[in-house]
Amino acid sequence: MAIVVDLDVQLARHRLSVGEFAAAVGITPANVAVLKNGRARAVRFSTLDAICRVLGCQPGDVLRWVPDEDAENAEGTEDTEETEDG
């Protein structure tokens, strides 16, 4: 997936344990681990709001987009269709 969750960076910066952070946000430590390990498929806006409130940050401080390697490798390899006049 091309979305990277930098939650571990923010937790270290704020010197918060997973348990402390989970309690402050209102989610389970297991769900924090899912976010930290990049296994989450979705994040509710209410959860993202709570994360930003607890960390005093913007969503972009926690989430970032990076190009997917498969997408980069596919660039320029598409077949182009040529038409003949006449």
BELCOR-V198461 format. One record per pair of residues at least 12 apart in sequence whose ideal C-beta (glycine too) atoms are under 10 Angstrom apart, sorted by the first residue. I is the first residue (numbers start at 1). GAP is how many residues later the second one is. Records with the same first field share a line. If there is no record, write none. Layout:
# BELCOR-V198461
I->GAP + GAP
This chain:
# BELCOR-V198461
1->37 + 38 + 39 + 40 + 64 + 65 + 67
2->62 + 63 + 64 + 65 + 66 + 67 + 68 + 69
3->35 + 37 + 38 + 40 + 60 + 61 + 62 + 63 + 65
4->34 + 58 + 59 + 60 + 61 + 62
5->29 + 30 + 31 + 32 + 33 + 34 + 35 + 38 + 46 + 57 + 58 + 59
6->30 + 51 + 54 + 55 + 56 + 57 + 58
7->14 + 25 + 26 + 28 + 29 + 30 + 31 + 33 + 44 + 48 + 54 + 55 + 56
8->24 + 27 + 28 + 29
9->27 + 52 + 53
10->26 + 41 + 42 + 44 + 45 + 46 + 47 + 51 + 52
11->21 + 25 + 43 + 44
13->42 + 44 + 48
14->40 + 41 + 42 + 43
16->16 + 38 + 39
17->12 + 15
18->12 + 13 + 14 + 15 + 17 + 18
19->13
20->34
21->14 + 15 + 30 + 33 + 34
22->13 + 32
23->31
24->26 + 27 + 29 + 30 + 31
25->22 + 23 + 24 + 25 + 26 + 27 + 28 + 29 + 30
26->20 + 21 + 24 + 25 + 28
27->17 + 20 + 23 + 24
31->12 + 16
32->19
35->12 + 16 + 27 + 28
43->16 + 19 + 20
45->14
48->14 + 15
51->12
